[in-house]
Amino acid sequence: MPTDEQLLTLAQWFSPAYPVGAFSYSHGLEYAILSGDVRSGDDLKIWIETVLRDGGGFADALFLAAAYHAQNSDILKQIDAQCRAFAPSLERLRETDLQGAAFCQITRTVWPQSIPTDSTAKLTFPVAAGHAAYTCDMPLHATTIMYLHAFVSNLVAAGQRLAPIGQSEAQTIIHALTPLCSEIADHASDGDLDRLSSTSFLADIAAMKHEIQHSRIFRT
């Protein structure tokens, strides 16, 4: 079981207050809402559930676990390169690259042992989180759950800013998707990248469309 200190550290890493800029990314959701693909709280829940189960959520969980299990820096670099290559669009690549760089910078400052100042100094977000969790002796399952829960919370917050979704409905969506975070963390715990897949095609297309969207609030 995670200790209180470990849980509080993970809560800090994946808090909205942690300066990785997560609030500025919608993962393509902004285009989906403005184009009418997502119009209600029910639509938002289904959209996020699909991304979690069949898209970026599951893929990130696998990359996080793979980084956690990486036996040396060369393997870690290979995992990071694969994570970059797996991004389906330029904006998705920027999303994981910039958040990962910010996570590395602040985490290294507060926990100097977490991410060495070398070629691993800049990693994609899930790879950085997995590597830091290993070096700081954080439990993998709890780290993955907290990472995915933060991902869900951020997308719900983006939906609130763009669609007529109130606070109670937003919190109900997060509560409903919480068990799925645990399920995915269990399923991805071996970090086997041979199982990488993504079939959330509409979300991927929305991210591509967002690149040329004329007026936008979010960076992705």
C-alpha positions as a printed Julia matrix, in Angstrom:
220×3 Matrix{Float64}:
   0.0    0.0     0.0
   1.28   3.51   -0.76
   2.42   5.5     2.23
   0.91   8.87    3.1
   4.05  10.6     1.83
   3.88   8.77   -1.5
   0.2    9.57   -1.98
   0.76  13.22   -1.18
   3.7   13.39   -3.57
   1.61  11.9    -6.38
  -1.24  14.25   -5.53
   1.21  17.14   -5.91
   2.65  15.87   -9.2
  -0.76  15.52  -10.83
  -2.49  18.45   -9.19
  -3.82  21.29  -11.39
  -1.39  23.5    -9.46
   1.66  21.57  -10.72
   3.16  23.82  -13.42
   3.01  21.61  -16.49
   0.37  23.73  -18.23
  -2.2   20.93  -18.5
  -5.08  23.42  -18.36
  -4.11  24.8   -21.78
  -4.64  21.5   -23.62
  -7.96  19.93  -24.64
  -6.64  16.86  -26.53
  -8.78  17.82  -29.56
 -11.91  18.25  -27.45
 -12.24  21.93  -28.34
 -12.79  21.08  -32.01
 -15.16  18.24  -31.1
 -17.37  20.58  -29.08
 -17.32  23.44  -31.57
 -18.11  21.06  -34.44
 -21.06  19.55  -32.54
 -19.63  16.06  -31.95
 -19.82  16.69  -28.2
 -22.89  18.63  -27.04
 -23.79  17.43  -23.56
 -22.44  15.89  -20.4
 -23.35  12.41  -21.67
 -21.46  13.06  -24.9
 -18.45  14.29  -22.94
 -18.42  11.21  -20.74
 -18.54   8.86  -23.75
 -15.83  10.88  -25.53
 -13.43  10.78  -22.59
 -14.19   7.13  -21.86
 -13.33   6.24  -25.45
 -10.07   8.22  -25.32
  -9.2    6.54  -22.02
 -10.01   2.98  -23.04
  -9.11   2.97  -26.72
  -6.86   5.98  -27.3
  -4.33   8.21  -25.61
  -5.27   7.17  -22.08
  -4.36   3.51  -22.47
  -1.32   4.34  -24.6
  -0.01   6.78  -21.98
  -0.53   4.18  -19.25
   1.56   1.69  -21.23
   4.33   4.23  -21.84
   4.33   5.23  -18.18
   4.68   1.61  -17.06
   7.32   0.88  -19.7
   9.39   3.84  -18.47
   8.93   2.65  -14.9
  10.33  -0.77  -15.83
  13.14   0.58  -18.07
  16.42  -0.99  -16.99
  18.75   1.71  -18.28
  18.82   5.12  -19.96
  19.18   3.67  -23.47
  15.92   1.74  -23.08
  14.28   4.84  -21.63
  15.33   6.85  -24.69
  13.87   4.2   -26.98
  10.56   4.28  -25.08
  10.48   8.07  -25.29
  11.2    7.98  -29.03
   8.37   5.48  -29.53
   6.02   7.68  -27.52
   6.82  10.62  -29.78
   6.38   8.5   -32.9
   3.01   7.23  -31.66
   1.52  10.76  -31.46
  -1.15  10.91  -34.19
  -0.75  14.63  -34.93
   1.57  17.59  -34.49
  -0.53  19.06  -31.69
  -0.65  15.78  -29.79
   3.14  15.59  -30.04
   3.48  19.12  -28.7
   1.02  18.31  -25.91
   3.08  15.43  -24.56
   6.44  17.03  -25.36
   5.81  20.39  -23.68
   4.06  18.95  -20.64
   6.82  16.38  -20.28
   9.54  19.04  -20.48
   7.77  21.15  -17.86
   7.27  18.11  -15.62
  10.97  17.23  -15.88
  12.05  20.76  -15.05
   9.93  21.3   -11.95
  10.25  17.74  -10.64
  14.03  17.8   -10.96
  14.1   21.09   -9.04
  12.08  19.77   -6.1
  13.25  16.12   -6.22
  16.83  16.31   -7.63
  17.14  12.52   -7.81
  14.03  12.14   -9.97
  15.33  13.05  -13.43
  19.09  13.42  -14.03
  20.44  16.38  -15.96
  21.52  14.52  -19.08
  19.91  13.26  -22.26
  16.87  12.16  -20.25
  16.32  15.73  -19.08
  13.49  16.19  -21.6
  10.97  13.38  -21.89
   7.39  13.02  -23.05
   4.86  13.39  -20.25
   3.96   9.74  -19.5
   7.59   8.64  -19.86
   8.75  11.41  -17.52
   6.07  10.48  -14.98
   6.99   6.81  -15.09
  10.71   7.48  -14.79
  10.25   9.92  -11.9
   7.94   7.47  -10.13
  10.61   4.77  -10.31
  13.5    6.97   -9.18
  11.44   8.44   -6.33
  10.16   5.01   -5.22
   6.51   5.66   -6.02
   4.16   2.67   -6.53
   3.4    2.11  -10.21
  -0.31   1.39   -9.84
  -1.0    4.5    -7.77
   1.11   6.64  -10.13
  -0.81   5.43  -13.18
  -4.19   5.93  -11.53
  -3.32   9.46  -10.47
  -1.95  10.27  -13.94
  -5.11   9.04  -15.65
  -7.4   10.69  -13.11
  -5.65  14.02  -13.73
  -6.07  13.46  -17.48
  -9.81  12.87  -17.03
 -10.2   15.87  -14.73
  -8.42  18.14  -17.19
 -10.63  17.08  -20.1
 -13.77  17.51  -18.01
 -12.59  20.99  -17.02
 -12.02  21.78  -20.71
 -15.54  20.56  -21.47
 -16.94  22.84  -18.78
 -15.26  25.84  -20.36
 -16.64  25.04  -23.81
 -20.06  23.44  -23.28
 -23.1   23.95  -21.03
 -21.89  21.51  -18.37
 -22.3   22.46  -14.73
 -20.13  21.67  -11.74
 -22.3   18.85  -10.41
 -22.5   17.12  -13.79
 -18.75  17.54  -14.28
 -17.94  15.93  -10.94
 -20.4   13.12  -11.69
 -18.51  12.39  -14.92
 -15.16  12.27  -13.11
 -16.64   9.99  -10.45
 -18.1    7.67  -13.07
 -14.78   7.35  -14.93
 -12.6    6.81  -11.85
 -12.99   2.98  -11.82
 -11.85   2.89  -15.44
  -8.58   4.6   -14.42
  -7.89   1.73  -12.03
  -8.87  -0.85  -14.64
  -6.5    0.62  -17.22
  -3.69   0.89  -14.66
  -4.04  -2.85  -13.98
  -4.19  -3.73  -17.67
  -1.14  -1.65  -18.58
   1.04  -2.48  -15.59
   3.48  -4.68  -17.52
   4.35  -1.81  -19.88
   4.32  -4.15  -22.88
   4.54  -1.77  -25.84
   3.73  -4.61  -28.24
   0.14  -4.06  -27.08
   0.08  -0.43  -28.18
  -3.02   0.45  -30.14
  -5.41   3.32  -30.71
  -8.89   3.21  -32.2
 -10.23   6.57  -30.99
 -10.2    7.82  -34.56
 -12.66  10.67  -34.13
 -10.59  12.13  -31.28
  -7.44  11.86  -33.39
  -9.13  13.59  -36.33
 -10.43  16.3   -34.0
  -6.86  16.96  -32.86
  -5.75  17.28  -36.49
  -8.64  19.59  -37.33
  -7.83  21.74  -34.32
  -4.44  22.57  -35.87
  -6.15  24.71  -38.53
  -9.08  25.92  -36.42
  -9.36  29.71  -36.86
 -10.4   30.72  -33.35
  -9.41  28.66  -30.33
  -8.88  28.8   -26.58
  -6.71  25.71  -26.09
  -3.33  24.85  -27.54
  -4.58  21.42  -28.69
